[in-house]
Amino acid sequence: MANGTGFLSTLQSTLASAFGVQSEKKRKRDFSQGRPAHFIIAGMIGTLVFILILMLVVKLVLSQSG
């Protein structure tokens, strides 16, 4: 993992790119050395977390409204 292409590095890159703050250097590294399966899994985890947070916020708002 010293070269920065491990799964945790992939999660960090996926999160940074989701917010639009991924550097060009890291993007090039990800495309040249990254493993596609890691990016697929990281994307699925990110999507699941996003949906769960959204559901939590909706439940909170609905409970406060009535």
ABEGO torsion letter per residue (X at the ends): XAAGABAAAAAAAAAAAAAGABBAAAAAAAAAABBAAAAAAAAAAAAAAAAAAAAAAAAAAAAAAX
